[in-house]
């Protein structure tokens, strides 16, 4: 294990979180401040910048250590791109706080990088049918849309599937986009954002009021 200056570490791999839980991050900062770093992050030497590194996993710890101005305790391994995403994916599967949609988005990003289904399944420690179900949901949503909602930890596959279907109806995406652009939307918790979007997407357009014809006397 090595002590690395946080300024020498750059991002790498695939985005695995769709938002930062500010309360959890504050707790992590306080824990690191009080007890120090107990669990190392995993780095690899930067493939093109000598003396610099890329992070494989441990992004929350890295962010907190940067805030505190502390060096980073890290394991440094020589990993090619394939080994990097495998290590990142397998670390993700061991974490209980990664939500369904974060795993689905991770799988989609791997597919877009031309990794095959068996590799994606191995990275996420799941079987091929589950990978197919995750990809079917994940590809329905662009990453900026998912980042705006966040991790939605209480929302499972069925609800995300319902939202994907709802967004395919006439006008649904426009209604959802209008809601996401309101100031109040960002004040909601992630699960509440999802529910608000689903409600807006499934809201039927109100029919125009019609004046009943007057019958001749």
C-alpha positions in Angstrom: 0.0 0.0 0.0 1.2 3.5 -0.9 0.5 7.1 0.2 -0.4 9.1 -2.9 -1.0 12.8 -3.3 -4.7 13.2 -4.2 -3.8 15.8 -6.8 -2.0 13.1 -8.8 -5.1 11.0 -9.2 -7.5 11.3 -12.2 -10.9 9.7 -12.9 -11.1 6.5 -15.0 -13.4 3.6 -15.7 -17.2 3.8 -16.0 -19.5 6.1 -14.0 -21.0 4.0 -11.3 -22.9 6.5 -9.2 -25.8 8.7 -10.4 -25.5 11.3 -7.7 -23.8 11.9 -4.4 -25.7 11.5 -1.1 -24.5 14.6 0.6 -25.4 13.4 4.1 -23.6 10.1 3.6 -20.6 12.0 2.2 -20.5 14.3 5.2 -20.5 11.3 7.5 -17.6 9.8 5.5 -15.6 13.1 5.8 -16.2 13.1 9.6 -15.2 9.4 9.9 -12.0 9.9 7.9 -11.2 13.1 9.9 -11.6 11.2 13.2 -10.3 7.7 12.4 -8.3 8.1 9.3 -8.5 6.0 6.1 -9.1 2.4 7.0 -9.9 1.0 3.5 -7.5 1.8 0.6 -8.6 2.9 -2.8 -7.5 1.1 -5.9 -5.4 2.9 -8.5 -3.6 2.1 -11.7 -0.6 4.0 -13.1 -1.9 6.5 -15.7 -1.4 4.9 -19.2 0.0 8.1 -20.8 1.0 10.5 -17.9 4.1 9.4 -16.0 3.8 9.9 -12.3 0.0 10.2 -12.3 -2.7 7.6 -11.5 -6.2 6.7 -12.4 -8.8 5.6 -9.8 -10.4 2.3 -10.3 -12.7 2.4 -7.2 -12.9 4.5 -4.0 -14.2 7.7 -5.6 -16.1 8.8 -2.5 -13.1 8.2 -0.3 -10.9 10.2 -2.7 -13.4 13.1 -2.8 -13.5 13.2 1.0 -9.7 13.0 1.4 -9.3 15.8 -1.1 -11.6 17.9 1.0 -9.6 17.2 4.1 -6.3 17.8 2.3 -5.0 14.3 3.2 -2.9 11.9 1.2 -4.6 8.8 -0.2 -3.8 5.3 1.0 -4.0 3.2 -2.2 -3.2 -0.1 -3.7 -1.6 0.4 -7.1 -2.0 -2.3 -9.8 -1.1 -2.6 -13.4 -4.5 -3.0 -15.0 -5.5 -2.8 -18.7 -8.9 -1.3 -19.5 -10.6 -4.7 -19.4 -9.2 -5.5 -16.0 -10.1 -2.1 -14.8 -13.8 -2.4 -15.5 -13.9 -5.9 -14.1 -12.3 -4.7 -10.9 -14.7 -1.8 -10.7 -17.7 -3.9 -11.4 -16.9 -6.6 -8.9 -16.3 -3.9 -6.3 -19.7 -2.5 -7.1 -21.5 -5.8 -6.6 -20.1 -6.0 -3.0 -21.6 -2.7 -2.1 -25.1 -2.8 -0.7 -25.8 0.9 -1.4 -25.6 0.8 -5.2 -29.1 0.9 -6.5 -30.8 -1.0 -9.3 -30.6 1.8 -11.8 -26.9 2.5 -11.0 -26.1 -1.1 -11.8 -28.2 -0.9 -15.0 -26.5 2.3 -16.1 -23.1 0.7 -15.4 -24.1 -2.3 -17.6 -25.2 0.0 -20.4 -21.9 1.9 -20.3 -19.9 -1.3 -20.6 -22.1 -2.4 -23.5 -21.4 1.0 -25.2 -17.7 0.4 -24.8 -18.2 -2.9 -26.8 -17.8 -5.3 -23.9 -19.8 -8.5 -24.6 -22.6 -9.9 -22.4 -20.5 -12.5 -20.6 -17.9 -9.9 -19.6 -20.7 -7.6 -18.3 -22.2 -10.5 -16.4 -18.8 -11.3 -14.9 -18.2 -7.7 -14.0 -21.5 -7.5 -12.2 -21.5 -11.0 -10.8 -24.9 -11.9 -12.3 -26.3 -14.3 -14.9 -26.9 -13.4 -18.5 -30.7 -13.2 -18.2 -30.4 -10.6 -15.4 -27.9 -8.7 -17.5 -30.4 -8.7 -20.4 -33.2 -7.4 -18.1 -30.9 -4.7 -16.7 -29.8 -3.6 -20.2 -33.4 -3.4 -21.4 -34.2 -0.9 -18.7 -30.9 0.9 -18.7 -30.9 1.7 -22.4 -34.3 3.5 -22.1 -32.7 6.4 -20.2 -29.9 8.7 -21.2 -27.3 9.3 -18.5 -28.1 13.0 -18.1 -31.7 12.1 -17.3 -30.6 9.5 -14.8 -28.2 11.9 -13.1 -31.0 14.4 -12.7 -33.1 11.8 -10.9 -30.2 10.3 -8.9 -29.7 6.8 -7.6 -33.4 6.3 -6.5 -32.4 3.6 -4.0 -35.9 2.6 -3.2 -37.0 2.1 -6.8 -36.7 -1.4 -8.4 -36.8 -2.8 -11.9 -40.6 -2.9 -12.2 -41.0 0.8 -11.5 -38.2 1.8 -13.8 -39.8 -0.4 -16.5 -43.1 1.4 -15.9 -41.4 4.8 -16.3 -39.8 3.7 -19.6 -43.2 2.7 -21.0 -44.8 5.9 -19.7 -42.2 8.1 -21.4 -43.0 6.5 -24.8 -46.5 8.0 -24.7 -47.3 11.2 -26.5 -46.1 14.3 -24.7 -44.7 12.4 -21.7 -41.1 13.3 -22.3 -42.0 17.0 -22.7 -44.0 16.9 -19.4 -41.1 15.2 -17.6 -38.5 17.7 -19.0 -40.7 20.6 -17.9 -40.9 19.2 -14.4 -37.1 18.6 -14.2 -36.5 22.2 -15.1 -38.5 23.6 -12.1 -36.6 24.9 -9.0 -38.5 22.6 -6.7 -37.5 19.5 -8.4 -33.9 19.6 -7.2 -35.0 20.0 -3.6 -36.6 16.5 -3.6 -35.0 13.3 -2.5 -34.0 11.0 -5.3 -36.9 8.5 -4.8 -39.3 11.5 -4.7 -37.9 12.8 -7.9 -38.6 9.5 -9.6 -42.1 9.4 -8.3 -42.7 13.0 -9.5 -41.4 12.2 -13.0 -43.5 9.0 -13.2 -46.6 10.8 -12.1 -46.0 13.6 -14.6 -45.2 11.1 -17.4 -48.4 9.2 -16.8 -50.6 12.2 -16.3 -53.3 12.2 -19.0 -53.7 15.4 -20.9 -56.8 17.1 -19.6 -59.5 17.2 -22.2 -60.7 20.6 -23.3 -64.0 21.6 -21.7 -66.9 21.4 -24.1 -70.0 23.6 -24.0 -73.1 21.5 -24.3 -75.2 22.6 -27.3 -78.4 24.4 -26.4 -81.4 22.5 -27.6 -83.9 24.5 -29.6 -87.1 25.1 -27.8 
